[in-house]
Amino acid sequence: MRHSKMLFVRSLLAAALLTGSLARADVITDWNTIALNTVTGSGRYRAYEESRVMAMVNTAMSETINFNEGRGPSRLLVTPPRPIGTSSEAAAAATAHYILAQLHPEQKASLDAALKRSLALVADETKRESGRIMGMNLGMNLYAILSSEARSQPDSSDGR
């Protein structure tokens, strides 16, 4: 079981890397690692629940980057008519941070430190701060959407 879980996580990480540019791949890789450590370190999830949380974080980062860059269409967000022009890296990190902090408030201090490190990599202060604010706000919206979708799915462990 452990081998199949690691294979799934590696496949998820590879897919995330292939969908973004090199700069975005760094922030996505970093936050996938942070998310994986947060989720597996908590000891409170079964494998399918871990993969659900990882999917929430990855979907949120992808949707945030697509929103910022004016790509569309989105199933979850209204797509702006043109790119916003803020830092996709800062926005994706802030979105991942928000979702993980909601799911793991007991780890907020370490997640805050990880966000601070991610934001420090964005040189342009204006793009960094606007990306952080946009990412946090999109994170709130995406968390509400994704967590309600997760709750509406039947629990596969109860035989349904």
N, C-alpha and C positions, 0 to 999 in steps of 0.2 A: 504494500500500500504506500509506503514512504517513497519508493522509487517512482511510482506513477504520479504522486503529488509533485515531486521535484521535476519530473519531465513536463508536467502541465505548467508549472511556474516558469521553467526555462522557455517553453514554447510561448508563453504569454509575454515574457521579456523580449524574446526575439521578434515577436510581432510588433511590439511597441517600438523597438529600435528601427525596424524596417519602415515604419510609417512616418517617421519624423526626420527632420534635417539633423545634421551632426550636433548642432548646438542644442536643439530640443532633445535629442537622444540622451545627452548628458543629464539633463534635469529629469527626464522620464526614468532613466536608469537609476539615478540617485533616489528618487522618490519611490520607485518600485522596491528598491532595497530597503528603504526606511519602512515602507508599508509591510513588506514581508517580515522584517524583524519585529515590527510592532504586533502584527497579527499572530505570528507563530510564537513569539515570546510571551504573549498573554496567557496561553494555555487554556483559553476558554472556548475555543472553536473546534468543531469537527472539520475535516478536510473540505467538505463541500461549502461550509460557511466561510472558511478561509478564502476559498476561490471566489466566493461572492463578494467579499470585502475587497479583494484585489481587483476584481472586475469593476466595482464601484469607483475605486481610485483611478484606474486606467481610463474608464469611460469619461470620468469628470475631467481628467487632464486633457484628453483628446478633444472633448467638446469645448473646453476653454481655449485651447490653441486654435481650433477651427473658428470659434467665435471671434477671437482677437484678429485673426488673419482674414476674416470675411469670407471664409469658405462655407459652403453649404451644400445642400440643405441639411438641417439638423432635425432629428426626431425629438430632441429635448429642449432646444433653445431657439429663439427667434434669431435668425442669422442677419447680421447687419449688412447693409448694401455695399459697404467697402471696409477694408481693414481698419481696425481701431488705431493701430500704430503704437501700442504699448508693448512692453516686453512679454513675449509669449512664455519665456522661461520663468519670469517672476509670477506671472498669472497661473501657470500650471503648478508651480510649487505651492502657491498660496491656496489653490483649490485642493490639492492633495492634503495639505496641512489641515485645512478646515474639516474635511471629511474624517481624517484619522483622529483629529482632536475631539470630534463629536462622538466617535465610536469608542475612543480610549482616553477619556478625560484624565485618567490616572497617569497618563504618559505625556501630558500637555507640556511640561517643562522641557523634556527631551525633544518633542516635536517642535516647540518654539525655537530651540537652539538649532535644529536642522533647517528650519525655515530661514533663520537669520543667516546661516552659512550659504544657503542657496541664493538668497537675495544679494549677498555680498559679491557674488560673481557677476552681477549685472552692473556694468560700469555707468551707464546713463542713469542719474538719480531720478529724473522725471519719469522715464520709462519704467524704472524699477518700482517706484512708489505707485504709479498709476496701475501697473501690472499687479502689484500686491493687492490694491484695493479692489480692482476688477475681479481678480481671482478669488478673493475672499467672498465677494458678493455672488459671483457665479457658483462658488462652492456651496453657499447657503441654499441657493435655488436647486442645484443639482443634488445636494444631499437630501433635500425634501422629496424630490422626484424619485431618485434612485432608492431611497430607503422605503418609500411607500410602495414602489414596485416590488422590492424584495419581500416586504410583508405580505403582499398579495399573492406571492407564489406559494404553493403548497409545500409543506415540509416533507422532503423525500424520505426522511427517516421514519415517518409514521405510516408508511405503506400506501399513501394516496398517490 
